[in-house]
Amino acid sequence: MIATSAGLDDGTVSALRRLWATAFDGFSDDDADHAFGGVHVLLRDGSTVLAHASAVPRTIRVGEQAFATGYVEAVAALPGHQGCGLGTRVMRALEPELRRRWSFGVLATGAHGFYERLGWERWRGPSYVLTAQGPVRSLEEDDALMVLRFGPSRGADLSAAITCEDRPGDAW
């Protein structure tokens, strides 16, 4: 199932929150809020959400160039269904949505191999968060960021500085 956040009913939103609570350690309300506002791919068994991925609109700067970006959030499968290809299925279904809606895909992860198999590339440049006080280096994210380049972002320099705007909770 592919749906926008506005198209999700209350039962689905509750099911997503249950999925994230069981799939992630310490998934905060801010983390959940970050997953809404864009497009979702869900695999369901009745009212149970087995796997999920979403992308939300953000502006990401590479050097001085700003890209309308689909920022991937809350990729998860229920613990009893992990390792069965459900994460791959939701990410493969999300990719055409990224390409249709935005000009760049970005995510932060510790599971590099999973995303590399799907065509994502590791970011090699320094990362920053644009705060009210100006850009602030985000060293802890340098190893976590991955991108999917296409369309206008195809030539984005993977070693350039990459910057996101600040937000509550984790900026990246």
N, C-alpha and C positions, 0 to 999 in steps of 0.2 A: 504494500500500500504506500502510495506517495501522497502527501497532504501538506498544505501550508499549516503553520501554527494556528492561524485563525480558523482553519477547518477541523481542528481536533476537538472532539467532545470531551466533557469533563471526565468520563470514564477512561478515555484513552490517556488523558493527562495524568490521572491517578495511576494508571498502569505503567506509564513511563517513569514516574517517580519511584514506584516499587522496583522496577527494573534497575534503575540507577542506584538505588539504595543497596541492592543485593550485589550488583556487578562491580561497584567501586567502593573503596575504603574512603570514608570522609567526603563523600559527594555533598557539597554544601548547597544551600538555597541559592547562592550566587551562581554556582556551577549549573544548577537546574535552570535558572533564569537565562543564562548564556545560551542554552540549547533552544530557546524559543525565539520566534521573530522571523523565521525563514521557512525552509522546507524540510520535511522529515521523510525518511524511508523507514517503514516498520514491517517486520515479519511477525505475524500473529498466529496464535492457536486459540481461536475463540476470543475471549476478552484478555487473554494473556499476551503481552508483548514479549516475543522471544528474542528479538534483536532490533536495534535502532541505530540510525545515524542521522544527524541533521547538519544543515549548513545555514549560517546566518549572514546577513550582509554586514560587511565592515569595509572600511577604507584602509588599505595597507600601502605604505610607501616603500618603494625600493629606490634607494638613493633619493633623488628629487621627484621621481615619478610616482603618482598615486594610481592605484588600481582599485576598481570596484571588485571586491573579493567575496567569495563564498568561504567563510571560515567554518571549518568542520568541528562539530561539537558532539559530545556524548555518544560516541560509537561504543556500543555495548551489546553483549549477548548474555542471556541468563546463565549463571554459572553451570548448570547442568547441561547446557547446550553449547558451551564454548568448545572450540576446536573442531566443530562440525561444518565449518564453512559459512555460517550465518553472517558473520562479520564481513566476509568477502562479498557475500550476496548484497548486503545493504550498501556497502561502499561502491560496488559496481553499478547499482541502481542509482546511487547519488551522483555519480560522475556526469551523466548527461544533463542532470539538473544544474550542476555547477557550470558546465559549459554553456547552457542555454541562458542562465540568469546573470552570470558574472564573467569577468575576464581573467580571473586568477583564483586558485584554490590554495588555502593555507591551513595548517593544523599544527598542534603541538602534541607530541607523543613520546613515549619511551619505547614503543614497539616499532622501531624503524623498519625491520625486515618485513613485517606485515604490509606496511604501506609501500615499501619499495617494490614488492611483488605486483602492486597495483599501478605502478608507474609514477609514484610520488618520488621527489628528490629531496635529499637533505640540504638544508640551508647552510652555507659555509661562512657567511658574513656575520658581522656583529648585529645583535638585536637591541632595539630600543623601545621604550614606551613613551609616548607623547603625553606629558602631564601638564597641569596648569602652570607649572614652573618651567616647562620646556622639556626637551628629550632627556630621558634617564636611561642609562645603560641597564639592560636586563640580562646579565651574564648567565643566570641560571637557565635561561631559555635557549641559549646559543646551540646547545646540542639537541634540543627538543623539536625545533621547527622544521617542517617539511612543506614543500610546495608542489602544486600541480600547475605547470605552465602550459598555456594554450592561448590562441588568439593574440591579443595585444601583449600578453605577458610572456609569450613564447621565448623572447630574447632576454628576459630579465636575468641580470648578472647574479648568480648564486653566491658570489663573494661580496656583494655590495651590502651596505647597511640596510636593514629592514626595520620598519617602525609601525607599530599599531597605536591607536588611541587608547588611553587609559579607560578602565571601567571598574566597577566594584568587583571585589574578589580578585581572581587571577586576571591580569591584563591580557595575557596570551592564553 
